Amino acid sequence: MLVFAVFFVANYLQAQEDNPNAELMARYRVAARKMIRIPDIAGYKVLKGDFHIHTVNSDGNVIAALRVEEAWEEGLDVIAITDHVSHTSGMKDENNSYNQAIQEANRKGIVLIRGCEVAFEAFGHANFLFVNDANKFQTSDLRVAFNEAKTQDAFIHWNHPGWAVPKIEDEWKPVHTELLENGMLHGIEIFCELEYYPVAADWCYEKNLTFISNSDTHVAQMRLYDFNNVRYRPMTLILAKDNSQESIKDAMLKGRTIAYYFGRMTGKKEYLDELVHKSVSVEKEFYTEGDWKYHRIINHSDLDYTFIIQNATSGFPSRIDLPAGKSTDVRTNGDAAGVSYLVDNVIVGKGNEKLKVTLF
């Protein structure tokens, strides 16, 4: 029915534009895909994903096929629609969203992961991704659900651990340790919708869990985020061999991800260090004026970077803002030995440790 609805609307719009009885006063909005250029890292492609999305099939207000359209226009490569699963067996078909969106995903070249969201008081919320049948998670028994997820070889991540709780530090409980030790917890959503959870990021560093960042959108993306002021939705960047589900799953299970949220990135140092150095180049001085040297710094990616000098050395800029896809000119005076910068929006360790780089 929903596939028919999308087909009907498309043809209706075309008919409106071809109406010989009317003078056309405007054109419909052009559906165009945003390009997000990110260099390859460690021999892998960097894919853009959102693995926490809702539709009218649970508590969202958007149909499943439109979630694909949003992702395509925003430049994403992979999504998972993760509607809430009922605790009552047979209450509804938990595979509806996937089935309603897969044709549109194929048409748009978007990788659609079959997934769902479960909730248990003893654990919190979790997403099961790459599953075969979401209906099998209709249970009020936490261990039955997680064991079934393991049987289906799912990737399991803990959702928004700091949401609606008094103190996030108290949320890691024995059940989380049990699930982790038994291969039933692979990652944590360190950013969700509008919220960043530094403690959750520290858990990922401590326990070698995969960094996840998602929108958890229930409404239309354009209503959730002001894209006049926000460049992209929260995303998980996945370092995969290709855009197959097998490669994406392998990357996530092995922790090859970077959490992106409102211009900031958090993940493993080796990946983010390479990302910054492949994104940013500093050209040899193009002009000298006395002892001053003028350099051009180029950002070859569609990600913003901000550099803050680590040591107060005169003759070097204290702060360098480098917007996506642009360049800036700076001047230096003196010996660059020992001059280093912190990438202010790149987190690579516990306690919000920032990446240290040498530019000159």
N, C-alpha and C positions, 0 to 999 in steps of 0.2 A: 504493500500500500504506500509506504513512504517513498520507495523508488519511483512509483507511478506519480506521486505528488511532485517530486523533483522534476520529472520529465514534463509534467503538465505545466508547471510554473515556467520552465525554460521556453516551452512552445508558446505559452500565453504572452510572455514578454516579447517574443519575436513577432507575434501577431499584432501586438500593440504598436510596434514600430512600423509595421507594414500597413497599418490601417489607412485606406484611401479616403475615409470620411473625416479625417481629422488632420489638423496642422500640428506636427510634432514640435513641441516647444523646448524639449530637453532630451538628453540621452541618459540611459541608465548608467549607473556607476560601472566603470570598467573593472572587471575582476582581473587583477594582475598579481603575480607572485613577487614578493620581496626576496631579494638575493642577500644572503648572509655569507660573506666570504670569510672562511677560516682556513688557515694553512693546514696541511697534513701534519700529523704529529707521530713520531716514532714509527713511521711507515704505515700509519693507519689514516683512513678518512675520518673526518670529524663530522658526525651527523648530529642534527638538532632534534631533540625529542621532548615530549611532555607525556608523562605516564600517570597522570591523575586528572581525569576529566569526567564530568557527569552529564547526563542527558535527562530527557523527560521519562526515561525508563526507571529512574529512581527519584532523586530530589532536585534534578536540574530542570531548566525550562527551555532547553534547546534540543531539537531532534538530532539524531546520531549523524546523519549525512552532513548536516551543517558543521559539525565538529571537524569533519574532514576538510570542508571548504575553508574554514578559519585557519586550520593548520597549513594548508597549501598556500594561502595568501600571505601568511606570516613568515613563510620560508622554512617551516619545519619539514623534517624528512620522515619522522616516525611518531606515532601517537598510540596511546592505549586508552580506550574508553573504559572507565572503571566504576561502573554504577554499583551502588550498595546492594549487597546480597541479603535476602531475607533469611531469618533464622528458621522459618517454617518451610518445610519441604513442599514443593509443588505450588507455592504461593504465586510465583510468576516464572517466566522463562528468563533466566539470567544471561542467556546468550543473545537476547534480542538486539542489544545495541550493536554488537559485532556484526550480526547478520544484516542489520539494516544499513550499516555503513560500509561494508566491505566492497560493494560494487563501486561506490563513489571513490573509495580509496584506490582501487585498481585503476580507475579512470584518471585519477590525479597523480598517480605514482607515489602515493603516500603509503608507507608501511604501517599497517594496522595490526596492533598486537591485541590478541584476545586477553582480557583481564577483568578483574573485579575488585571491589573493596569489601573487606570484612571488618567487623567490630566486635570486640569482646572486652568486658569490663576489666578482666585480669591483665590484659595486654595493651589495649588501645586499638587503634585502627591499623590495618595492613592492606597492602595491595598484593594480589597474586597475579603475576604476569606470565605470558606464554603458556597459558593453560589450554586444555583440550575441551573441557566442559565445565562451565561455571556453575551449573545447576548442582553439582556434587558438593558445593560448599554451603548448601542450605542446611545449616545445623547450628545449634546453640552451644555445641561442645567445641571449645577452642582447639583441643588436641586432635579431635577428629578432622577439623577443617585444615589444620596445618599439616597433618600427616597425609591428607588427600592432596594438598598442594605439593608435598614432596613426591608423592606417587606420580603426579602429573608433571614432575620435573619443572616446577614453576620457579621463577625468580621472585623472591619475597622481600618486600621492603616495608619498614615501619613508617607510618604516615604521621606527619605533624606532631611529634612527641611533646612539644611544648604548648600545644593548643589546649585551652580550657582546663589547665591543671594548675595547682597552687605553686609548685616548684618543680621544674623539669629535672633537677638533680635527683629527685626521689622517684622518678618514673622508670629508671632501669631497675627491674625487679628480678628475682630468681627465675621467673618464667622466661624472661628475655635471654638470660644466660643459658638456660636449658635449650631453648630453641636455637640459639647460636651454635652451641656445642653439638647439636644434632643436625646441623646443615639446613635449618629451616628459618634462617634470618640472614639475608645477604646484603642489605643496604638500609640506609636511613634517609628519609626526606628531611634534609637539613634546612630547606627553604620550602615554604608552602604559601601560595597566594600572595601575601604581603609580609610574611613573617620569616625572619632568619633566626635559627636556633644555634648559637655558638656552642652550647654544651653538646648538642647532637653532632656537630662537626667534630668536636674533640673525641667523641665516642668512635666516630669513623676512623680517625687517626689512630686511636688506641687499639681498636679491635679489628682493624683492617677491613672495615665495611665500606660498601660502595656509596659514593656521594650522589644524592638524588636531589633535584630541584624541579618542582612542578607548580602548575597554576592552581590545581584543585578547583577549576572553574565550574560553577553551577549556572551562571548566566552567560549571555553572549560575551565574547572576549572584549569587544569594543565597549561594552558597558562596565566591564570589570577594570580595564586598564585604559588610561588616557594615552593613546599612542601619539598624540602631539607632543607629549613630554616624556614618554617612556619609549625607548627604542624597540625593545622586544619584550615578550612575555617571559616569565621565568622558564628556563629550559635546562635539561640535562644534555650535556655534550657527550657524545658517545664515540670512542675511538675504536672503529670497527674496520675490518678488512673490506667490507662492502655493505650494501644496504639490505642484505638478506636477513631474515629473522634469526637465522643460525649465528651469523656474525655479530649481530646486535646483542643477542643473548650471551654469547661467549664473552663479549667485551664487558657486559654488566656483571657477569658472574666473576670475572677476573679483576674487577675494580678499575677498568679503564674508562672512567667518566670524570667529568668536571661539572660542578654545579654552577650554573650561571643565573644571576638574579639581579636585575636593576643595575647592570654595569659592573657588578662584582663577580669574581670567580673564586671558587674554593675547590681544592683537590690535591692530588699528589704533586710534590715539588718537581719531580722529573718531567711530568707532562706539562705543567704550567711554565716551567723555565723554558722548555723548548718552544712552547706556544708564543711566549713573549718575544723570544729571540728570532723566531721566524716571522713574526708579525711586524717587528720594528727594526728599522735599519738607520744607522747614523752615517751620513755621507762625510767624506773628508772635507775639511774646510774649503769653502768656495770663495772666501774673501778674507783678507786680513787688513786690520786697521791699527797700526801700532802693534801693541802686544795682544790685541783682541783677535780671536779667530771666530769666524761665522760658520756654523754647521747647519745642515738641514736634516731634520729627523722625520722619517716617513713611516706612516702606519699603513701597511699593506693589507690589513684585515678590516672587517666590519665590526670590530670590538674596540671600545674606548680604553685608553690607558692613562693613568696619572702617576707621575714619578715625583717622589719627594726625596730631596737630598738627605743622606744619612749623617754626614758629617759637615759641619758648618764651614765649608771651604769657600773663601772669597774667590770671585772670578768665575763661579759656576752658578747656573740658575738654581734657586732653592726649590722650585716647583716647575714641572713641565706637564702641561695638559695636552694630550695627543688624541684628538677625536678620531673616530672610525673613518678610515679611508682618506685621511688628510695628512698634511705635513705641517711642520712648524719650524721656524728658524730661531736658533739660539746662538749666543756668543759666549765664548769662554776665554779665560785669561789665567795662565799658570799651568803647573804640572798636574796632569790628570791622574797620576799615580795615587792610588788610595781613595779616589773619589768614587763613591758608590751611591746608588739610589735604592729606595724601597718602592716597589710598585704598589701604590696605595690601595688599589682595588683588586689585588691578587693575593689570596690567602693560601698558604702552603703548609701550615702546621698548627699545633694546638695553641690556644690562647690568641687566635687571630694573627698568628705569625705571618708577616708579609714577605713576599719574594724580594730578595736582594739581587740587584744587577749592576753591571758596569756599563756605562754608555759611551764614555769618551776614552 
